[in-house]
Amino acid sequence: MKSYTQLVDSKASETDIRRYLVEGERVSVTMRIPDTLRDAAKEEAALRGMSFSAFVRTCMIEELAKKGH
């Protein structure tokens, strides 16, 4: 399986990059962010009808999938 960098370097389609990013096992991640950023993100997630975790994943996928395009 190619790595993310290899996909970008090979000019893979955005769809292929998105597919790569959502596959794989789930892992726990701990990060420290300002409470105001967390609260704003939780509010935005609720407005979109999704969880905070889903919102963060969506933002990351959006940013990573457009790289190189």
Stockholm file with secondary structure:
# STOCKHOLM 1.0

chainA/1-69         MKSYTQLVDSKASETDIRRYLVEGERVSVTMRIPDTLRDAAKEEAALRGMSFSAFVRTCMIEELAKKGH
#=GR chainA/1-69 SS CCCHHHHHHTTCCHHHHHHHHHCSCCCCCCCCCCHHHHHHHHHHHHHTTCCHHHHHHHHHHHHHHTTTC
#=GC SS_cons        CCCHHHHHHTTCCHHHHHHHHHCSCCCCCCCCCCHHHHHHHHHHHHHTTCCHHHHHHHHHHHHHHTTTC
//
